[in-house]
Amino acid sequence: MIGEFWDGWFDRWGDERKILNESAFTEILGAIFRQNASVNLYMFHGGTNFGFMNGANADNTRYLPLKAYKYILPGQPSNGKFAPLHNIVSIVLS
């Protein structure tokens, strides 16, 4: 069982986005299903940390995480329609 399959990671000010592309996402998801494992697609819809509750760092390095996060496949619309993700899952399951 994969309790949290992340398709992205925390974004920080000034860094490049850390998001799996569709090919890598499809390959990894296919490998999970070929093992007959269960999976939870963690936070693929995004969210926010309200106010200044987005965290910081504890070791005197600069770590400036963004307040909002959106772990979502590139090219996937952010308007609540998850068609690309649905298509990938459909292909992997077929």
C-alpha positions in Angstrom: 0.0 0.0 0.0 1.3 3.4 -0.9 -0.2 5.8 1.7 1.0 9.0 0.1 2.0 9.1 -3.6 3.0 12.6 -4.2 3.1 13.9 -7.8 5.0 17.0 -6.6 6.8 18.5 -3.6 6.9 21.8 -1.7 7.6 24.9 -3.8 9.9 27.5 -2.4 10.3 31.1 -3.5 12.8 31.3 -6.4 13.0 27.5 -7.0 11.7 25.5 -10.0 8.5 23.6 -9.5 9.0 20.0 -8.4 6.3 18.1 -10.3 6.3 14.8 -12.0 5.7 14.9 -15.7 2.8 12.8 -17.2 5.2 10.1 -18.4 6.9 9.6 -15.1 3.6 9.8 -13.2 2.1 7.1 -15.6 5.1 4.9 -15.3 5.2 5.0 -11.5 1.4 4.5 -11.1 1.6 1.6 -13.5 4.3 0.0 -11.5 2.3 0.4 -8.3 -0.8 -1.3 -9.9 1.3 -4.1 -11.5 2.3 -5.0 -7.9 -1.5 -5.1 -7.1 -0.9 -2.4 -4.5 -3.3 0.2 -3.2 -2.4 3.9 -3.7 -3.5 7.2 -2.3 -2.9 10.1 -4.7 -1.8 12.6 -2.1 -2.7 16.3 -2.6 -3.0 16.3 -6.3 -5.6 19.0 -6.0 -3.5 21.6 -4.0 -4.4 23.7 -1.1 -3.2 26.5 1.2 -1.7 27.2 4.5 -3.6 30.2 5.8 -1.9 33.3 7.0 1.8 32.7 7.8 1.3 29.1 8.8 3.3 27.7 5.8 6.3 26.9 8.0 9.9 27.9 7.7 13.2 26.3 8.6 14.8 25.2 11.9 18.5 25.2 10.9 19.3 28.8 10.0 19.1 28.2 6.2 16.7 30.2 4.0 13.7 28.0 3.3 10.7 30.0 2.1 7.9 27.7 1.2 5.0 29.2 -0.7 1.7 29.6 1.2 -0.3 27.9 -1.5 0.6 24.5 -3.0 -0.6 22.8 -6.1 0.8 19.3 -6.7 -0.8 18.8 -10.0 0.3 17.3 -13.3 1.7 19.9 -15.8 -1.0 20.9 -18.2 -3.8 19.8 -15.9 -6.4 22.5 -15.5 -6.7 24.1 -12.0 -10.5 24.7 -12.3 -11.5 21.5 -10.7 -11.7 19.4 -13.8 -9.2 16.5 -13.5 -9.5 15.1 -17.0 -5.8 14.5 -17.6 -5.4 12.6 -14.3 -8.5 10.6 -15.1 -7.2 9.7 -18.5 -3.8 8.6 -17.1 -5.5 6.4 -14.4 -7.8 4.9 -17.1 -4.9 4.0 -19.3 -3.0 2.5 -16.5 -6.0 0.4 -15.4 -6.8 -0.8 -18.9 
